[in-house]
Amino acid sequence: MDELLTALDALAGEDLAPMFGPALLERLRPLLVAHNRLAAEVARTVRECEVSGAAEVDGLKVMTSWLRGHGHLSEAEAARVVRTGRALAHLPGMAAAFAAGEVTGGQAAVIAQVAEPKALALAAEQSVDLGVVDELLTGVAVTAPHADTAKAVHHYLDRLDADGPEPDPTEGRRLVIAKRPDGGITGRFDLDAVGGEKLQAALESIVQAGRCAAEERTRAQQQADALVQLCDNQLAAGQLPILRGHKPQVIVTVGVEDLADPTTGPGAGEMGFGAVISAARARWLACDGRVTRVVMGPDGMPLDVGRTVRLFPPHLRRAAEIRDGGCVFTGCGAPTWWCDMHHLLSWIDGGETNLDNAALLCERHHTKAHHGFRVERQPDGRWRTWRPDGTEILIGPGRSGPPLTTAA
């Protein structure tokens, strides 16, 4: 083990900057093999720890708990390693390919499903030769991508339980949300085929409808924006279940001094689920929201609660929708129902809440407008957009970027 760590230290000390593409790829290939072999040894060792009850030495009952606490693995990753380790004894072909680095840890975990107790029992009842299954699935894993391995395993398991009842799709659905220190969230989900199809259809409709020229967002960013837009549409529609007499809504609490201060004001606002945001972000949310004045006493108790006021009443929004027809940011075609009402001159700075001081902006471009971009309506009714550096965004062949300058 000391020799292994010494070798890793030597690898980590190599300067990769002088290397170019082919040399880097040649370095990467054996590293991936080594990565797979190490994953195989981890799974094998974890299995022996499980058999011998080694987790009890550190006061824990199962190895999944040990891996989460001592190895800092996620719950899903710890379960995957334990499941793979258990399968090694039943699938010697996969175990050998895994140990040789020909199969990844992810593929091994997928194939390990055929060695789960229920699958083993069904295979025994039907006199299935597990050795043949092991050989076939390992062959797929060695020669084909991960997705093909998963399809092959899924096909085998479906055929194995062909006469079983149709499973309840809701039983396998999972959504786990974890909050990060900055108030953002991360998580994972598992959906059945039909549920996954519904989600993809809904997200793809928004992704495709929101495509615009010179799109620079990655596919992952586009889908994340689409998910937020779906939530925004549902909250705005007012059709979600009413709880305790109130419609679900995004709530942020911020001091009036921070709201009026033009600086960023980090950590000035607190949201309903506990996330802390900047005053600038709170001003952006308040731009097209409802505002309630609450006077607090020195002991932190509310002394007076004023009437909640909708900054842009419904009739003004309808008028802006008719006038603008969608997001007015140059090059964007987002429909009206994706848009917020934006104060051209912030209401907290004295900007009036009227049609002349309003613009429809989608969430993405509303954010841009609060980060230096500027939209302005011309006397002829056309909207123009400027970048933070003062250059105008122009669309059309050869006009999408800032003006070029040449040195004499």
PyMOL commands that set and color helices and strands:
alter all, ss='L'
color gray80, all
select helices_A, chain A and resi 2-12+21-52+54-58+63-69+75-87+92-99+105-115+117-125+130-143+146-160+193-209+219-237+256-260+279-286+314-324+336-338+347-349+355-357+363-369
alter helices_A, ss='H'
color red, helices_A
select strands_A, chain A and resi 174-179+185-190+252-254+269-271+276-277+290-291+294-296+302-305+309-310+339-343+358-362+374-377+383-386
alter strands_A, ss='S'
color yellow, strands_A
deselect
rebuild
show_as cartoon
